Amino acid sequence: MPREQVNARTANTKTAGEVRIGISGWRYAPWRGVFYPCGLRQREDLAFASRMFPTVEINGSFYSLQRPSSYRSWRDEAAAGFVFALKGSR
């Protein structure tokens, strides 16, 4: 392969990536009073978690289809810039 083609090909593959570290879900009873503050209402778990981590995996999408209204609600509850990772359906 000519040098020009190799350089063009390599230049196209040099992209900056971003790694986000988060949690797998947000409703875990054992986390109450440990990760989640005492007195935090369960319906506020996602909002709290979205301010502690930049992403969360939605496990429910693996087991069943989620309602569009659920996705909208979760989006509205999460902090700005928060990213959801969806697990593909089995």
N, CA, C and O atoms as CSV, one atom per row, in Angstrom:
chain,resi,resn,atom,element,x,y,z
A,1,MET,N,N,0.856,-1.175,0.000
A,1,MET,CA,C,0.000,0.000,0.000
A,1,MET,C,C,0.903,1.240,0.000
A,1,MET,O,O,1.838,1.322,0.796
A,2,PRO,N,N,0.629,2.207,-0.890
A,2,PRO,CA,C,1.440,3.426,-0.925
A,2,PRO,C,C,1.379,4.181,0.402
A,2,PRO,O,O,0.372,4.149,1.110
A,3,ARG,N,N,2.473,4.854,0.716
A,3,ARG,CA,C,2.618,5.586,1.984
A,3,ARG,C,C,1.486,6.599,2.205
A,3,ARG,O,O,1.018,6.758,3.332
A,4,GLU,N,N,1.045,7.280,1.150
A,4,GLU,CA,C,-0.024,8.275,1.277
A,4,GLU,C,C,-1.323,7.623,1.764
A,4,GLU,O,O,-2.040,8.200,2.581
A,5,GLN,N,N,-1.621,6.429,1.263
A,5,GLN,CA,C,-2.833,5.736,1.678
A,5,GLN,C,C,-2.738,5.283,3.128
A,5,GLN,O,O,-3.719,5.353,3.867
A,6,VAL,N,N,-1.573,4.822,3.534
A,6,VAL,CA,C,-1.376,4.390,4.915
A,6,VAL,C,C,-1.558,5.572,5.859
A,6,VAL,O,O,-2.246,5.448,6.872
A,7,ASN,N,N,-0.953,6.713,5.545
A,7,ASN,CA,C,-1.067,7.904,6.395
A,7,ASN,C,C,-2.503,8.400,6.473
A,7,ASN,O,O,-2.964,8.790,7.546
A,8,ALA,N,N,-3.218,8.392,5.346
A,8,ALA,CA,C,-4.608,8.838,5.346
A,8,ALA,C,C,-5.463,7.891,6.181
A,8,ALA,O,O,-6.337,8.323,6.932
A,9,ARG,N,N,-5.202,6.616,6.041
A,9,ARG,CA,C,-5.968,5.628,6.801
A,9,ARG,C,C,-5.703,5.769,8.296
A,9,ARG,O,O,-6.637,5.723,9.097
A,10,THR,N,N,-4.452,5.939,8.675
A,10,THR,CA,C,-4.086,6.099,10.084
A,10,THR,C,C,-4.661,7.395,10.645
A,10,THR,O,O,-5.130,7.415,11.783
A,11,ALA,N,N,-4.635,8.466,9.874
A,11,ALA,CA,C,-5.159,9.754,10.341
A,11,ALA,C,C,-6.645,9.653,10.648
A,11,ALA,O,O,-7.129,10.290,11.584
A,12,ASN,N,N,-7.375,8.857,9.869
A,12,ASN,CA,C,-8.815,8.711,10.084
A,12,ASN,C,C,-9.145,7.890,11.317
A,12,ASN,O,O,-10.254,7.994,11.841
A,13,THR,N,N,-8.221,7.086,11.789
A,13,THR,CA,C,-8.504,6.239,12.947
A,13,THR,C,C,-8.044,6.864,14.253
A,13,THR,O,O,-8.298,6.304,15.319
A,14,LYS,N,N,-7.386,7.989,14.200
A,14,LYS,CA,C,-6.936,8.649,15.431
A,14,LYS,C,C,-8.052,9.543,15.953
A,14,LYS,O,O,-8.194,10.692,15.535
A,15,THR,N,N,-8.821,9.009,16.854
A,15,THR,CA,C,-9.892,9.781,17.459
A,15,THR,C,C,-9.779,9.676,18.968
A,15,THR,O,O,-9.309,8.673,19.505
A,16,ALA,N,N,-10.208,10.702,19.626
A,16,ALA,CA,C,-10.194,10.695,21.088
A,16,ALA,C,C,-11.425,9.953,21.575
A,16,ALA,O,O,-12.531,10.179,21.084
A,17,GLY,N,N,-11.236,9.092,22.514
A,17,GLY,CA,C,-12.348,8.366,23.100
A,17,GLY,C,C,-12.661,8.910,24.480
A,17,GLY,O,O,-11.900,9.692,25.048
A,18,GLU,N,N,-13.766,8.492,24.991
A,18,GLU,CA,C,-14.175,8.913,26.330
A,18,GLU,C,C,-14.650,7.683,27.081
A,18,GLU,O,O,-15.473,6.915,26.582
A,19,VAL,N,N,-14.132,7.507,28.263
A,19,VAL,CA,C,-14.541,6.391,29.106
A,19,VAL,C,C,-15.366,6.960,30.248
A,19,VAL,O,O,-14.962,7.915,30.912
A,20,ARG,N,N,-16.518,6.364,30.463
A,20,ARG,CA,C,-17.382,6.780,31.572
A,20,ARG,C,C,-17.520,5.604,32.525
A,20,ARG,O,O,-17.801,4.482,32.102
A,21,ILE,N,N,-17.328,5.856,33.776
A,21,ILE,CA,C,-17.479,4.818,34.793
A,21,ILE,C,C,-18.737,5.121,35.579
A,21,ILE,O,O,-18.910,6.222,36.102
A,22,GLY,N,N,-19.611,4.137,35.657
A,22,GLY,CA,C,-20.878,4.352,36.331
A,22,GLY,C,C,-21.305,3.127,37.106
A,22,GLY,O,O,-20.476,2.331,37.546
A,23,ILE,N,N,-22.603,2.985,37.266
A,23,ILE,CA,C,-23.159,1.871,38.018
A,23,ILE,C,C,-24.177,1.133,37.155
A,23,ILE,O,O,-24.692,1.667,36.173
A,24,SER,N,N,-24.449,-0.093,37.545
A,24,SER,CA,C,-25.383,-0.930,36.809
A,24,SER,C,C,-26.741,-0.877,37.512
A,24,SER,O,O,-27.025,-1.683,38.397
A,25,GLY,N,N,-27.554,0.060,37.114
A,25,GLY,CA,C,-28.844,0.248,37.771
A,25,GLY,C,C,-28.740,1.244,38.907
A,25,GLY,O,O,-27.651,1.716,39.236
A,26,TRP,N,N,-29.886,1.565,39.509
A,26,TRP,CA,C,-29.850,2.564,40.580
A,26,TRP,C,C,-30.783,2.243,41.743
A,26,TRP,O,O,-30.867,3.023,42.692
A,27,ARG,N,N,-31.472,1.134,41.692
A,27,ARG,CA,C,-32.377,0.782,42.795
A,27,ARG,C,C,-31.882,-0.466,43.512
A,27,ARG,O,O,-32.204,-1.590,43.126
A,28,TYR,N,N,-31.106,-0.253,44.546
A,28,TYR,CA,C,-30.561,-1.356,45.333
A,28,TYR,C,C,-30.796,-1.057,46.804
A,28,TYR,O,O,-30.204,-0.132,47.359
A,29,ALA,N,N,-31.655,-1.837,47.429
A,29,ALA,CA,C,-31.998,-1.628,48.841
A,29,ALA,C,C,-30.763,-1.591,49.751
A,29,ALA,O,O,-30.717,-0.748,50.647
A,30,PRO,N,N,-29.762,-2.460,49.569
A,30,PRO,CA,C,-28.599,-2.426,50.460
A,30,PRO,C,C,-27.783,-1.119,50.383
A,30,PRO,O,O,-26.980,-0.839,51.273
A,31,TRP,N,N,-27.986,-0.339,49.344
A,31,TRP,CA,C,-27.250,0.922,49.196
A,31,TRP,C,C,-27.863,2.054,50.005
A,31,TRP,O,O,-27.239,3.100,50.185
A,32,ARG,N,N,-29.094,1.850,50.498
A,32,ARG,CA,C,-29.769,2.896,51.261
A,32,ARG,C,C,-29.005,3.144,52.558
A,32,ARG,O,O,-28.744,2.209,53.315
A,33,GLY,N,N,-28.651,4.384,52.813
A,33,GLY,CA,C,-27.902,4.736,54.013
A,33,GLY,C,C,-26.403,4.503,53.880
A,33,GLY,O,O,-25.637,4.872,54.770
A,34,VAL,N,N,-25.977,3.892,52.770
A,34,VAL,CA,C,-24.548,3.669,52.507
A,34,VAL,C,C,-24.118,4.580,51.348
A,34,VAL,O,O,-23.324,5.502,51.529
A,35,PHE,N,N,-24.656,4.304,50.165
A,35,PHE,CA,C,-24.413,5.170,49.010
A,35,PHE,C,C,-25.441,6.295,48.970
A,35,PHE,O,O,-25.098,7.468,48.825
A,36,TYR,N,N,-26.703,5.912,49.103
A,36,TYR,CA,C,-27.769,6.912,49.117
A,36,TYR,C,C,-27.921,7.444,50.531
A,36,TYR,O,O,-27.924,6.664,51.484
A,37,PRO,N,N,-28.045,8.751,50.685
A,37,PRO,CA,C,-28.188,9.326,52.031
A,37,PRO,C,C,-29.454,8.845,52.736
A,37,PRO,O,O,-30.477,8.589,52.100
A,38,CYS,N,N,-29.369,8.731,54.024
A,38,CYS,CA,C,-30.549,8.388,54.828
A,38,CYS,C,C,-31.628,9.437,54.566
A,38,CYS,O,O,-31.342,10.633,54.500
A,39,GLY,N,N,-32.838,8.986,54.423
A,39,GLY,CA,C,-33.951,9.899,54.208
A,39,GLY,C,C,-34.221,10.233,52.753
A,39,GLY,O,O,-35.242,10.849,52.449
A,40,LEU,N,N,-33.326,9.840,51.835
A,40,LEU,CA,C,-33.571,10.094,50.415
A,40,LEU,C,C,-34.730,9.208,49.962
A,40,LEU,O,O,-34.721,7.999,50.191
A,41,ARG,N,N,-35.718,9.813,49.325
A,41,ARG,CA,C,-36.860,9.032,48.832
A,41,ARG,C,C,-36.419,8.175,47.650
A,41,ARG,O,O,-35.605,8.606,46.833
A,42,GLN,N,N,-36.953,6.970,47.562
A,42,GLN,CA,C,-36.536,6.047,46.505
A,42,GLN,C,C,-36.719,6.658,45.123
A,42,GLN,O,O,-35.906,6.410,44.232
A,43,ARG,N,N,-37.747,7.433,44.928
A,43,ARG,CA,C,-37.966,8.032,43.606
A,43,ARG,C,C,-36.890,9.068,43.252
A,43,ARG,O,O,-36.835,9.530,42.112
A,44,GLU,N,N,-36.038,9.434,44.210
A,44,GLU,CA,C,-34.942,10.372,43.963
A,44,GLU,C,C,-33.602,9.673,43.743
A,44,GLU,O,O,-32.578,10.331,43.558
A,45,ASP,N,N,-33.610,8.339,43.764
A,45,ASP,CA,C,-32.362,7.583,43.606
A,45,ASP,C,C,-31.634,7.910,42.309
A,45,ASP,O,O,-30.429,8.162,42.325
A,46,LEU,N,N,-32.343,7.910,41.196
A,46,LEU,CA,C,-31.702,8.180,39.908
A,46,LEU,C,C,-31.116,9.584,39.873
A,46,LEU,O,O,-29.983,9.768,39.426
A,47,ALA,N,N,-31.859,10.566,40.331
A,47,ALA,CA,C,-31.346,11.946,40.334
A,47,ALA,C,C,-30.067,12.041,41.153
A,47,ALA,O,O,-29.112,12.704,40.748
A,48,PHE,N,N,-30.049,11.381,42.299
A,48,PHE,CA,C,-28.851,11.398,43.144
A,48,PHE,C,C,-27.690,10.683,42.443
A,48,PHE,O,O,-26.585,11.218,42.359
A,49,ALA,N,N,-27.949,9.481,41.947
A,49,ALA,CA,C,-26.893,8.700,41.294
A,49,ALA,C,C,-26.333,9.433,40.081
A,49,ALA,O,O,-25.136,9.344,39.804
A,50,SER,N,N,-27.182,10.154,39.355
A,50,SER,CA,C,-26.724,10.870,38.157
A,50,SER,C,C,-25.834,12.061,38.490
A,50,SER,O,O,-25.185,12.620,37.604
A,51,ARG,N,N,-25.800,12.446,39.744
A,51,ARG,CA,C,-24.911,13.527,40.167
A,51,ARG,C,C,-23.612,12.976,40.760
A,51,ARG,O,O,-22.656,13.721,40.973
A,52,MET,N,N,-23.586,11.672,41.023
A,52,MET,CA,C,-22.397,11.022,41.566
A,52,MET,C,C,-21.568,10.335,40.481
A,52,MET,O,O,-20.348,10.220,40.595
A,53,PHE,N,N,-22.247,9.882,39.433
A,53,PHE,CA,C,-21.605,9.176,38.323
A,53,PHE,C,C,-22.073,9.771,37.011
A,53,PHE,O,O,-23.168,10.330,36.943
A,54,PRO,N,N,-21.250,9.660,35.947
A,54,PRO,CA,C,-21.648,10.222,34.658
A,54,PRO,C,C,-22.523,9.298,33.813
A,54,PRO,O,O,-23.016,9.708,32.762
A,55,THR,N,N,-22.722,8.054,34.259
A,55,THR,CA,C,-23.509,7.110,33.467
A,55,THR,C,C,-24.088,6.022,34.357
A,55,THR,O,O,-23.608,5.773,35.463
A,56,VAL,N,N,-25.127,5.384,33.848
A,56,VAL,CA,C,-25.715,4.219,34.517
A,56,VAL,C,C,-26.226,3.282,33.422
A,56,VAL,O,O,-26.692,3.722,32.371
A,57,GLU,N,N,-26.127,1.990,33.694
A,57,GLU,CA,C,-26.640,0.993,32.766
A,57,GLU,C,C,-28.101,0.697,33.100
A,57,GLU,O,O,-28.461,0.522,34.264
A,58,ILE,N,N,-28.918,0.646,32.081
A,58,ILE,CA,C,-30.320,0.279,32.276
A,58,ILE,C,C,-30.436,-1.218,31.995
A,58,ILE,O,O,-30.445,-1.640,30.838
A,59,ASN,N,N,-30.525,-2.006,33.048
A,59,ASN,CA,C,-30.609,-3.458,32.911
A,59,ASN,C,C,-31.964,-3.916,32.406
A,59,ASN,O,O,-32.060,-4.938,31.727
A,60,GLY,N,N,-33.010,-3.174,32.730
A,60,GLY,CA,C,-34.361,-3.588,32.368
A,60,GLY,C,C,-34.557,-3.763,30.874
A,60,GLY,O,O,-35.405,-4.546,30.448
A,61,SER,N,N,-33.781,-3.041,30.071
A,61,SER,CA,C,-33.918,-3.154,28.620
A,61,SER,C,C,-33.476,-4.528,28.115
A,61,SER,O,O,-33.834,-4.921,27.005
A,62,PHE,N,N,-32.712,-5.250,28.908
A,62,PHE,CA,C,-32.293,-6.601,28.537
A,62,PHE,C,C,-33.444,-7.590,28.707
A,62,PHE,O,O,-33.621,-8.499,27.896
A,63,TYR,N,N,-34.207,-7.402,29.747
A,63,TYR,CA,C,-35.250,-8.359,30.102
A,63,TYR,C,C,-36.602,-8.096,29.433
A,63,TYR,O,O,-37.367,-9.029,29.191
A,64,SER,N,N,-36.893,-6.837,29.138
A,64,SER,CA,C,-38.170,-6.518,28.497
A,64,SER,C,C,-38.101,-5.140,27.851
A,64,SER,O,O,-37.236,-4.323,28.170
A,65,LEU,N,N,-39.033,-4.906,26.938
A,65,LEU,CA,C,-39.104,-3.584,26.323
A,65,LEU,C,C,-39.577,-2.577,27.357
A,65,LEU,O,O,-40.489,-2.852,28.136
A,66,GLN,N,N,-38.959,-1.427,27.356
A,66,GLN,CA,C,-39.345,-0.361,28.274
A,66,GLN,C,C,-40.283,0.601,27.548
A,66,GLN,O,O,-40.174,0.795,26.337
A,67,ARG,N,N,-41.184,1.185,28.284
A,67,ARG,CA,C,-42.101,2.165,27.690
A,67,ARG,C,C,-41.333,3.445,27.349
A,67,ARG,O,O,-40.459,3.858,28.111
A,68,PRO,N,N,-41.643,4.067,26.231
A,68,PRO,CA,C,-41.007,5.350,25.900
A,68,PRO,C,C,-41.169,6.372,27.022
A,68,PRO,O,O,-40.277,7.188,27.248
A,69,SER,N,N,-42.294,6.332,27.719
A,69,SER,CA,C,-42.510,7.282,28.819
A,69,SER,C,C,-41.499,7.058,29.954
A,69,SER,O,O,-41.123,8.002,30.650
A,70,SER,N,N,-41.068,5.821,30.133
A,70,SER,CA,C,-40.047,5.540,31.161
A,70,SER,C,C,-38.724,6.202,30.783
A,70,SER,O,O,-38.076,6.834,31.617
A,71,TYR,N,N,-38.330,6.050,29.519
A,71,TYR,CA,C,-37.086,6.675,29.070
A,71,TYR,C,C,-37.150,8.195,29.219
A,71,TYR,O,O,-36.180,8.826,29.639
A,72,ARG,N,N,-38.287,8.770,28.874
A,72,ARG,CA,C,-38.435,10.228,29.004
A,72,ARG,C,C,-38.338,10.651,30.469
A,72,ARG,O,O,-37.680,11.639,30.794
A,73,SER,N,N,-38.985,9.911,31.331
A,73,SER,CA,C,-38.968,10.221,32.758
A,73,SER,C,C,-37.550,10.136,33.316
A,73,SER,O,O,-37.115,11.019,34.054
A,74,TRP,N,N,-36.833,9.072,32.963
A,74,TRP,CA,C,-35.456,8.913,33.442
A,74,TRP,C,C,-34.576,10.044,32.927
A,74,TRP,O,O,-33.750,10.584,33.663
A,75,ARG,N,N,-34.757,10.397,31.660
A,75,ARG,CA,C,-33.989,11.512,31.095
A,75,ARG,C,C,-34.238,12.794,31.879
A,75,ARG,O,O,-33.303,13.530,32.194
A,76,ASP,N,N,-35.483,13.052,32.187
A,76,ASP,CA,C,-35.839,14.280,32.894
A,76,ASP,C,C,-35.314,14.302,34.330
A,76,ASP,O,O,-35.027,15.372,34.867
A,77,GLU,N,N,-35.189,13.134,34.951
A,77,GLU,CA,C,-34.704,13.052,36.327
A,77,GLU,C,C,-33.190,13.184,36.429
A,77,GLU,O,O,-32.676,13.637,37.451
A,78,ALA,N,N,-32.481,12.798,35.392
A,78,ALA,CA,C,-31.013,12.760,35.437
A,78,ALA,C,C,-30.403,14.151,35.254
A,78,ALA,O,O,-31.012,15.058,34.687
A,79,ALA,N,N,-29.189,14.274,35.754
A,79,ALA,CA,C,-28.440,15.527,35.636
A,79,ALA,C,C,-28.108,15.813,34.173
A,79,ALA,O,O,-28.047,14.899,33.350
A,80,ALA,N,N,-27.897,17.071,33.862
A,80,ALA,CA,C,-27.512,17.474,32.508
A,80,ALA,C,C,-26.209,16.776,32.125
A,80,ALA,O,O,-25.287,16.684,32.935
A,81,GLY,N,N,-26.138,16.290,30.894
A,81,GLY,CA,C,-24.933,15.634,30.398
A,81,GLY,C,C,-24.812,14.171,30.789
A,81,GLY,O,O,-23.858,13.499,30.396
A,82,PHE,N,N,-25.765,13.676,31.556
A,82,PHE,CA,C,-25.735,12.289,32.000
A,82,PHE,C,C,-26.000,11.369,30.816
A,82,PHE,O,O,-26.780,11.711,29.927
A,83,VAL,N,N,-25.354,10.199,30.798
A,83,VAL,CA,C,-25.508,9.252,29.693
A,83,VAL,C,C,-26.026,7.918,30.222
A,83,VAL,O,O,-25.494,7.367,31.185
A,84,PHE,N,N,-27.064,7.416,29.581
A,84,PHE,CA,C,-27.589,6.094,29.907
A,84,PHE,C,C,-26.971,5.073,28.971
A,84,PHE,O,O,-26.840,5.329,27.774
A,85,ALA,N,N,-26.592,3.925,29.500
A,85,ALA,CA,C,-26.107,2.810,28.687
A,85,ALA,C,C,-27.213,1.763,28.681
A,85,ALA,O,O,-27.622,1.277,29.736
A,86,LEU,N,N,-27.689,1.422,27.509
A,86,LEU,CA,C,-28.766,0.444,27.392
A,86,LEU,C,C,-28.196,-0.932,27.119
A,86,LEU,O,O,-27.288,-1.094,26.304
A,87,LYS,N,N,-28.723,-1.893,27.791
A,87,LYS,CA,C,-28.359,-3.275,27.569
A,87,LYS,C,C,-29.284,-3.805,26.471
A,87,LYS,O,O,-30.503,-3.657,26.568
A,88,GLY,N,N,-28.720,-4.418,25.432
A,88,GLY,CA,C,-29.521,-4.949,24.344
A,88,GLY,C,C,-30.452,-6.058,24.807
A,88,GLY,O,O,-30.126,-6.806,25.729
A,89,SER,N,N,-31.583,-6.160,24.183
A,89,SER,CA,C,-32.580,-7.155,24.522
A,89,SER,C,C,-32.075,-8.568,24.262
A,89,SER,O,O,-31.369,-8.819,23.285
A,90,ARG,N,N,-32.437,-9.461,25.126
A,90,ARG,CA,C,-32.031,-10.852,24.897
A,90,ARG,C,C,-32.881,-11.452,23.823
A,90,ARG,O,O,-32.704,-12.620,23.476
